[in-house]
């Protein structure tokens, strides 16, 4: 499982490099998406384990933020950050 986290982190870093020319609004989107992804991951795991949020949840949050950011970049969406 540790390999999976490493893979996600590498993909996230590659996507971050692709999106490095962020405006302030894109940075807000990234922060919100990362927070939402981290909380969603922790919630999904909450029924299986009594543990609190962990590194895997944070990695999932970063990965979620990268995918959502890439989707916004491709679609040209101009939604405001933090709905």
Secondary structure by P-SEA (a helix, b strand, c coil): caaaaaaaaaaaaaaaaaaccccaaaaaaaaaaaaaaaaaaaaaacccccccccaaaaaaaaaaaaaaaaaaaaacccccccc
